[in-house]
Amino acid sequence: MKNSMKEVADLLGVRIGEKFHIKFADGERLCNEIYYFTENGITGPDAYEFQDDWDSYLIRILLGEYEIEKI
């Protein structure tokens, strides 16, 4: 199966490696951390202890519950 993360990032208006914040659909930032896409999905701060949340963030972005705010 082909890796489609580049196409997912493009669909969401960012490039692989381009930094962004995640915000709620109402415009409030989820937090002030910086995230970006890799070929493996969304990646964020290395010190973040709940890295499993990143998959949830991607799903919520795709569902329209969260949005990407370019930096």
CYANA upper distance limits for C-alpha pairs under 8 A (distance plus 0.5 A):
  3 ASN  CA     39 GLU  CA      7.73
  4 SER  CA      8 VAL  CA      6.75
  4 SER  CA     39 GLU  CA      8.41
  5 MET  CA      9 ALA  CA      6.54
  5 MET  CA     37 PHE  CA      8.19
  5 MET  CA     38 THR  CA      7.75
  5 MET  CA     39 GLU  CA      5.90
  5 MET  CA     40 ASN  CA      7.40
  5 MET  CA     41 GLY  CA      6.84
  6 LYS  CA     10 ASP  CA      6.62
  6 LYS  CA     15 ARG  CA      7.60
  6 LYS  CA     16 ILE  CA      6.74
  6 LYS  CA     38 THR  CA      8.48
  6 LYS  CA     39 GLU  CA      7.23
  7 GLU  CA     11 LEU  CA      6.51
  8 VAL  CA     12 LEU  CA      6.82
  9 ALA  CA     13 GLY  CA      6.80
  9 ALA  CA     14 VAL  CA      5.75
  9 ALA  CA     15 ARG  CA      6.15
  9 ALA  CA     16 ILE  CA      6.96
  9 ALA  CA     37 PHE  CA      7.23
 10 ASP  CA     14 VAL  CA      5.95
 10 ASP  CA     15 ARG  CA      6.45
 12 LEU  CA     68 ILE  CA      8.10
 14 VAL  CA     18 GLU  CA      6.68
 14 VAL  CA     70 LYS  CA      8.21
 15 ARG  CA     37 PHE  CA      7.75
 16 ILE  CA     36 TYR  CA      7.45
 16 ILE  CA     37 PHE  CA      5.42
 16 ILE  CA     38 THR  CA      5.94
 16 ILE  CA     39 GLU  CA      7.80
 17 GLY  CA     36 TYR  CA      5.88
 17 GLY  CA     37 PHE  CA      5.99
 17 GLY  CA     38 THR  CA      6.64
 18 GLU  CA     36 TYR  CA      6.08
 18 GLU  CA     37 PHE  CA      7.48
 19 LYS  CA     34 ILE  CA      6.75
 19 LYS  CA     35 TYR  CA      6.09
 19 LYS  CA     36 TYR  CA      5.26
 19 LYS  CA     37 PHE  CA      8.43
 19 LYS  CA     70 LYS  CA      7.21
 19 LYS  CA     71 ILE  CA      6.70
 20 PHE  CA     34 ILE  CA      6.17
 20 PHE  CA     35 TYR  CA      5.83
 20 PHE  CA     36 TYR  CA      6.57
 20 PHE  CA     68 ILE  CA      6.87
 20 PHE  CA     69 GLU  CA      5.99
 20 PHE  CA     70 LYS  CA      4.98
 20 PHE  CA     71 ILE  CA      5.67
 21 HIS  CA     29 ARG  CA      7.71
 21 HIS  CA     30 LEU  CA      8.44
 21 HIS  CA     31 CYS  CA      8.13
 21 HIS  CA     32 ASN  CA      7.23
 21 HIS  CA     33 GLU  CA      6.95
 21 HIS  CA     34 ILE  CA      5.82
 21 HIS  CA     35 TYR  CA      6.50
 21 HIS  CA     68 ILE  CA      6.48
 21 HIS  CA     69 GLU  CA      5.52
 21 HIS  CA     70 LYS  CA      6.91
 21 HIS  CA     71 ILE  CA      7.49
 22 ILE  CA     29 ARG  CA      6.52
 22 ILE  CA     30 LEU  CA      6.23
 22 ILE  CA     31 CYS  CA      7.69
 22 ILE  CA     35 TYR  CA      8.04
 22 ILE  CA     66 TYR  CA      7.09
 22 ILE  CA     67 GLU  CA      6.30
 22 ILE  CA     68 ILE  CA      5.45
 22 ILE  CA     69 GLU  CA      6.49
 23 LYS  CA     27 GLY  CA      6.31
 23 LYS  CA     28 GLU  CA      5.92
 23 LYS  CA     29 ARG  CA      4.38
 23 LYS  CA     30 LEU  CA      5.28
 23 LYS  CA     31 CYS  CA      8.01
 23 LYS  CA     66 TYR  CA      6.01
 23 LYS  CA     67 GLU  CA      5.75
 23 LYS  CA     68 ILE  CA      6.81
 23 LYS  CA     69 GLU  CA      7.26
 24 PHE  CA     28 GLU  CA      5.88
 24 PHE  CA     29 ARG  CA      6.52
 24 PHE  CA     30 LEU  CA      6.59
 24 PHE  CA     65 GLU  CA      6.76
 24 PHE  CA     66 TYR  CA      4.96
 24 PHE  CA     67 GLU  CA      6.57
 25 ALA  CA     64 GLY  CA      7.32
 25 ALA  CA     65 GLU  CA      5.95
 25 ALA  CA     66 TYR  CA      5.63
 25 ALA  CA     67 GLU  CA      6.42
 33 GLU  CA     44 GLY  CA      7.71
 33 GLU  CA     45 PRO  CA      7.22
 34 ILE  CA     44 GLY  CA      6.47
 34 ILE  CA     45 PRO  CA      7.13
 35 TYR  CA     42 ILE  CA      7.20
 35 TYR  CA     43 THR  CA      6.08
 35 TYR  CA     44 GLY  CA      4.75
 35 TYR  CA     45 PRO  CA      7.49
 36 TYR  CA     42 ILE  CA      6.16
 36 TYR  CA     43 THR  CA      5.96
 36 TYR  CA     44 GLY  CA      6.94
 37 PHE  CA     41 GLY  CA      5.93
 37 PHE  CA     42 ILE  CA      4.99
 37 PHE  CA     43 THR  CA      6.47
 38 THR  CA     42 ILE  CA      6.78
 38 THR  CA     43 THR  CA      7.31
 41 GLY  CA     54 TRP  CA      8.40
 41 GLY  CA     55 ASP  CA      7.83
 41 GLY  CA     58 LEU  CA      8.13
 42 ILE  CA     54 TRP  CA      6.31
 42 ILE  CA     55 ASP  CA      7.51
 42 ILE  CA     57 TYR  CA      8.38
 42 ILE  CA     58 LEU  CA      7.19
 43 THR  CA     54 TRP  CA      7.13
 44 GLY  CA     48 TYR  CA      7.89
 44 GLY  CA     51 GLN  CA      8.39
 44 GLY  CA     54 TRP  CA      8.08
 52 ASP  CA     56 SER  CA      7.81
 53 ASP  CA     57 TYR  CA      6.66
 54 TRP  CA     58 LEU  CA      6.86
 55 ASP  CA     59 ILE  CA      6.90
 56 SER  CA     60 ARG  CA      6.63
 57 TYR  CA     61 ILE  CA      6.59
 57 TYR  CA     66 TYR  CA      7.83
 58 LEU  CA     62 LEU  CA      6.72
 59 ILE  CA     63 LEU  CA      6.69
 60 ARG  CA     64 GLY  CA      6.63
 60 ARG  CA     65 GLU  CA      5.59
 60 ARG  CA     66 TYR  CA      5.99
 61 ILE  CA     65 GLU  CA      6.33
 61 ILE  CA     66 TYR  CA      5.02
 61 ILE  CA     67 GLU  CA      5.97
 61 ILE  CA     68 ILE  CA      7.94
 62 LEU  CA     66 TYR  CA      8.40
